[in-house]
């Protein structure tokens, strides 16, 4: 699921979790989806910058084609 809507065959993720005993002070809706989308799209931007390519070009190249649907879920 970490690849979002793109065809990315291999992903490695390192996560640091931080815990607190304080209550959140904001609404808790749509948990995780905005953050996940930011992570995916920011990663595409960083890849494009490293390859010196237009981010839109990298997105289009890695988006599944119509004949690729339905896409299988990655193994767990």
Chimera marker file (.cmm) of the C-alpha trace (Angstrom):
<marker_set name="trace">
<marker id="1" x="0.000" y="0.000" z="0.000" r="1" g="1" b="0" radius="0.5"/>
<marker id="2" x="2.990" y="2.297" z="0.448" r="1" g="1" b="0" radius="0.5"/>
<marker id="3" x="3.296" y="2.783" z="-3.312" r="1" g="1" b="0" radius="0.5"/>
<marker id="4" x="-0.110" y="4.446" z="-3.557" r="1" g="1" b="0" radius="0.5"/>
<marker id="5" x="-1.315" y="4.563" z="-7.147" r="1" g="1" b="0" radius="0.5"/>
<marker id="6" x="2.119" y="4.034" z="-8.721" r="1" g="1" b="0" radius="0.5"/>
<marker id="7" x="3.900" y="0.906" z="-10.014" r="1" g="1" b="0" radius="0.5"/>
<marker id="8" x="6.821" y="0.732" z="-7.612" r="1" g="1" b="0" radius="0.5"/>
<marker id="9" x="8.061" y="-2.866" z="-7.369" r="1" g="1" b="0" radius="0.5"/>
<marker id="10" x="10.267" y="-2.501" z="-4.276" r="1" g="1" b="0" radius="0.5"/>
<marker id="11" x="9.906" y="-0.142" z="-1.327" r="1" g="1" b="0" radius="0.5"/>
<marker id="12" x="11.940" y="0.104" z="1.854" r="1" g="1" b="0" radius="0.5"/>
<marker id="13" x="10.588" y="2.172" z="4.724" r="1" g="1" b="0" radius="0.5"/>
<marker id="14" x="12.116" y="3.157" z="8.051" r="1" g="1" b="0" radius="0.5"/>
<marker id="15" x="9.713" y="4.581" z="10.623" r="1" g="1" b="0" radius="0.5"/>
<marker id="16" x="10.300" y="6.296" z="13.948" r="1" g="1" b="0" radius="0.5"/>
<marker id="17" x="7.294" y="6.330" z="16.252" r="1" g="1" b="0" radius="0.5"/>
<marker id="18" x="6.813" y="8.837" z="19.034" r="1" g="1" b="0" radius="0.5"/>
<marker id="19" x="4.373" y="8.299" z="21.884" r="1" g="1" b="0" radius="0.5"/>
<marker id="20" x="2.872" y="10.811" z="24.262" r="1" g="1" b="0" radius="0.5"/>
<marker id="21" x="0.493" y="10.785" z="27.202" r="1" g="1" b="0" radius="0.5"/>
<marker id="22" x="-1.172" y="14.001" z="26.030" r="1" g="1" b="0" radius="0.5"/>
<marker id="23" x="-4.583" y="14.028" z="24.329" r="1" g="1" b="0" radius="0.5"/>
<marker id="24" x="-4.900" y="15.271" z="20.766" r="1" g="1" b="0" radius="0.5"/>
<marker id="25" x="-6.472" y="18.705" z="20.498" r="1" g="1" b="0" radius="0.5"/>
<marker id="26" x="-7.898" y="18.479" z="16.996" r="1" g="1" b="0" radius="0.5"/>
<marker id="27" x="-10.473" y="16.460" z="15.095" r="1" g="1" b="0" radius="0.5"/>
<marker id="28" x="-9.318" y="12.929" z="14.227" r="1" g="1" b="0" radius="0.5"/>
<marker id="29" x="-10.847" y="12.240" z="10.814" r="1" g="1" b="0" radius="0.5"/>
<marker id="30" x="-9.428" y="10.614" z="7.716" r="1" g="1" b="0" radius="0.5"/>
<marker id="31" x="-6.671" y="9.189" z="9.835" r="1" g="1" b="0" radius="0.5"/>
<marker id="32" x="-3.493" y="8.622" z="7.876" r="1" g="1" b="0" radius="0.5"/>
<marker id="33" x="-4.634" y="9.155" z="4.298" r="1" g="1" b="0" radius="0.5"/>
<marker id="34" x="-3.461" y="12.780" z="3.906" r="1" g="1" b="0" radius="0.5"/>
<marker id="35" x="-0.126" y="11.896" z="5.482" r="1" g="1" b="0" radius="0.5"/>
<marker id="36" x="0.293" y="8.806" z="3.289" r="1" g="1" b="0" radius="0.5"/>
<marker id="37" x="-0.538" y="10.768" z="0.135" r="1" g="1" b="0" radius="0.5"/>
<marker id="38" x="2.000" y="13.442" z="1.093" r="1" g="1" b="0" radius="0.5"/>
<marker id="39" x="4.658" y="10.766" z="1.654" r="1" g="1" b="0" radius="0.5"/>
<marker id="40" x="4.030" y="9.115" z="-1.730" r="1" g="1" b="0" radius="0.5"/>
<marker id="41" x="3.915" y="12.340" z="-3.737" r="1" g="1" b="0" radius="0.5"/>
<marker id="42" x="6.946" y="13.830" z="-1.958" r="1" g="1" b="0" radius="0.5"/>
<marker id="43" x="8.882" y="10.650" z="-2.702" r="1" g="1" b="0" radius="0.5"/>
<marker id="44" x="8.022" y="10.964" z="-6.402" r="1" g="1" b="0" radius="0.5"/>
<marker id="45" x="9.245" y="14.578" z="-6.319" r="1" g="1" b="0" radius="0.5"/>
<marker id="46" x="12.549" y="13.521" z="-4.717" r="1" g="1" b="0" radius="0.5"/>
<marker id="47" x="13.051" y="10.729" z="-7.263" r="1" g="1" b="0" radius="0.5"/>
<marker id="48" x="12.371" y="13.165" z="-10.108" r="1" g="1" b="0" radius="0.5"/>
<marker id="49" x="14.878" y="15.663" z="-8.687" r="1" g="1" b="0" radius="0.5"/>
<marker id="50" x="17.546" y="12.968" z="-8.309" r="1" g="1" b="0" radius="0.5"/>
<marker id="51" x="16.966" y="11.779" z="-11.888" r="1" g="1" b="0" radius="0.5"/>
<marker id="52" x="16.789" y="15.403" z="-13.147" r="1" g="1" b="0" radius="0.5"/>
<marker id="53" x="13.385" y="14.741" z="-14.716" r="1" g="1" b="0" radius="0.5"/>
<marker id="54" x="10.030" y="16.483" z="-14.648" r="1" g="1" b="0" radius="0.5"/>
<marker id="55" x="7.950" y="15.137" z="-11.710" r="1" g="1" b="0" radius="0.5"/>
<marker id="56" x="4.926" y="14.774" z="-14.009" r="1" g="1" b="0" radius="0.5"/>
<marker id="57" x="6.995" y="12.574" z="-16.339" r="1" g="1" b="0" radius="0.5"/>
<marker id="58" x="8.021" y="10.316" z="-13.432" r="1" g="1" b="0" radius="0.5"/>
<marker id="59" x="4.395" y="10.097" z="-12.247" r="1" g="1" b="0" radius="0.5"/>
<marker id="60" x="3.116" y="9.175" z="-15.715" r="1" g="1" b="0" radius="0.5"/>
<marker id="61" x="5.859" y="6.606" z="-16.255" r="1" g="1" b="0" radius="0.5"/>
<marker id="62" x="5.026" y="4.866" z="-12.971" r="1" g="1" b="0" radius="0.5"/>
<marker id="63" x="1.229" y="5.023" z="-13.183" r="1" g="1" b="0" radius="0.5"/>
<marker id="64" x="-0.388" y="1.718" z="-14.203" r="1" g="1" b="0" radius="0.5"/>
<marker id="65" x="-1.688" y="1.527" z="-17.764" r="1" g="1" b="0" radius="0.5"/>
<marker id="66" x="-5.317" y="0.660" z="-18.449" r="1" g="1" b="0" radius="0.5"/>
<marker id="67" x="-4.375" y="-2.939" z="-19.345" r="1" g="1" b="0" radius="0.5"/>
<marker id="68" x="-2.651" y="-3.305" z="-15.934" r="1" g="1" b="0" radius="0.5"/>
<marker id="69" x="-5.994" y="-3.087" z="-14.112" r="1" g="1" b="0" radius="0.5"/>
<marker id="70" x="-7.120" y="-4.653" z="-11.914" r="1" g="1" b="0" radius="0.5"/>
<marker id="71" x="-3.797" y="-4.477" z="-10.142" r="1" g="1" b="0" radius="0.5"/>
<marker id="72" x="-2.976" y="-7.263" z="-7.694" r="1" g="1" b="0" radius="0.5"/>
<marker id="73" x="-2.269" y="-6.400" z="-4.084" r="1" g="1" b="0" radius="0.5"/>
<marker id="74" x="1.370" y="-6.645" z="-3.025" r="1" g="1" b="0" radius="0.5"/>
<marker id="75" x="2.366" y="-9.675" z="-0.953" r="1" g="1" b="0" radius="0.5"/>
<marker id="76" x="2.332" y="-9.170" z="2.786" r="1" g="1" b="0" radius="0.5"/>
<link id1="1" id2="2" r="1" g="1" b="0" radius="0.2"/>
<link id1="2" id2="3" r="1" g="1" b="0" radius="0.2"/>
<link id1="3" id2="4" r="1" g="1" b="0" radius="0.2"/>
<link id1="4" id2="5" r="1" g="1" b="0" radius="0.2"/>
<link id1="5" id2="6" r="1" g="1" b="0" radius="0.2"/>
<link id1="6" id2="7" r="1" g="1" b="0" radius="0.2"/>
<link id1="7" id2="8" r="1" g="1" b="0" radius="0.2"/>
<link id1="8" id2="9" r="1" g="1" b="0" radius="0.2"/>
<link id1="9" id2="10" r="1" g="1" b="0" radius="0.2"/>
<link id1="10" id2="11" r="1" g="1" b="0" radius="0.2"/>
<link id1="11" id2="12" r="1" g="1" b="0" radius="0.2"/>
<link id1="12" id2="13" r="1" g="1" b="0" radius="0.2"/>
<link id1="13" id2="14" r="1" g="1" b="0" radius="0.2"/>
<link id1="14" id2="15" r="1" g="1" b="0" radius="0.2"/>
<link id1="15" id2="16" r="1" g="1" b="0" radius="0.2"/>
<link id1="16" id2="17" r="1" g="1" b="0" radius="0.2"/>
<link id1="17" id2="18" r="1" g="1" b="0" radius="0.2"/>
<link id1="18" id2="19" r="1" g="1" b="0" radius="0.2"/>
<link id1="19" id2="20" r="1" g="1" b="0" radius="0.2"/>
<link id1="20" id2="21" r="1" g="1" b="0" radius="0.2"/>
<link id1="21" id2="22" r="1" g="1" b="0" radius="0.2"/>
<link id1="22" id2="23" r="1" g="1" b="0" radius="0.2"/>
<link id1="23" id2="24" r="1" g="1" b="0" radius="0.2"/>
<link id1="24" id2="25" r="1" g="1" b="0" radius="0.2"/>
<link id1="25" id2="26" r="1" g="1" b="0" radius="0.2"/>
<link id1="26" id2="27" r="1" g="1" b="0" radius="0.2"/>
<link id1="27" id2="28" r="1" g="1" b="0" radius="0.2"/>
<link id1="28" id2="29" r="1" g="1" b="0" radius="0.2"/>
<link id1="29" id2="30" r="1" g="1" b="0" radius="0.2"/>
<link id1="30" id2="31" r="1" g="1" b="0" radius="0.2"/>
<link id1="31" id2="32" r="1" g="1" b="0" radius="0.2"/>
<link id1="32" id2="33" r="1" g="1" b="0" radius="0.2"/>
<link id1="33" id2="34" r="1" g="1" b="0" radius="0.2"/>
<link id1="34" id2="35" r="1" g="1" b="0" radius="0.2"/>
<link id1="35" id2="36" r="1" g="1" b="0" radius="0.2"/>
<link id1="36" id2="37" r="1" g="1" b="0" radius="0.2"/>
<link id1="37" id2="38" r="1" g="1" b="0" radius="0.2"/>
<link id1="38" id2="39" r="1" g="1" b="0" radius="0.2"/>
<link id1="39" id2="40" r="1" g="1" b="0" radius="0.2"/>
<link id1="40" id2="41" r="1" g="1" b="0" radius="0.2"/>
<link id1="41" id2="42" r="1" g="1" b="0" radius="0.2"/>
<link id1="42" id2="43" r="1" g="1" b="0" radius="0.2"/>
<link id1="43" id2="44" r="1" g="1" b="0" radius="0.2"/>
<link id1="44" id2="45" r="1" g="1" b="0" radius="0.2"/>
<link id1="45" id2="46" r="1" g="1" b="0" radius="0.2"/>
<link id1="46" id2="47" r="1" g="1" b="0" radius="0.2"/>
<link id1="47" id2="48" r="1" g="1" b="0" radius="0.2"/>
<link id1="48" id2="49" r="1" g="1" b="0" radius="0.2"/>
<link id1="49" id2="50" r="1" g="1" b="0" radius="0.2"/>
<link id1="50" id2="51" r="1" g="1" b="0" radius="0.2"/>
<link id1="51" id2="52" r="1" g="1" b="0" radius="0.2"/>
<link id1="52" id2="53" r="1" g="1" b="0" radius="0.2"/>
<link id1="53" id2="54" r="1" g="1" b="0" radius="0.2"/>
<link id1="54" id2="55" r="1" g="1" b="0" radius="0.2"/>
<link id1="55" id2="56" r="1" g="1" b="0" radius="0.2"/>
<link id1="56" id2="57" r="1" g="1" b="0" radius="0.2"/>
<link id1="57" id2="58" r="1" g="1" b="0" radius="0.2"/>
<link id1="58" id2="59" r="1" g="1" b="0" radius="0.2"/>
<link id1="59" id2="60" r="1" g="1" b="0" radius="0.2"/>
<link id1="60" id2="61" r="1" g="1" b="0" radius="0.2"/>
<link id1="61" id2="62" r="1" g="1" b="0" radius="0.2"/>
<link id1="62" id2="63" r="1" g="1" b="0" radius="0.2"/>
<link id1="63" id2="64" r="1" g="1" b="0" radius="0.2"/>
<link id1="64" id2="65" r="1" g="1" b="0" radius="0.2"/>
<link id1="65" id2="66" r="1" g="1" b="0" radius="0.2"/>
<link id1="66" id2="67" r="1" g="1" b="0" radius="0.2"/>
<link id1="67" id2="68" r="1" g="1" b="0" radius="0.2"/>
<link id1="68" id2="69" r="1" g="1" b="0" radius="0.2"/>
<link id1="69" id2="70" r="1" g="1" b="0" radius="0.2"/>
<link id1="70" id2="71" r="1" g="1" b="0" radius="0.2"/>
<link id1="71" id2="72" r="1" g="1" b="0" radius="0.2"/>
<link id1="72" id2="73" r="1" g="1" b="0" radius="0.2"/>
<link id1="73" id2="74" r="1" g="1" b="0" radius="0.2"/>
<link id1="74" id2="75" r="1" g="1" b="0" radius="0.2"/>
<link id1="75" id2="76" r="1" g="1" b="0" radius="0.2"/>
</marker_set>
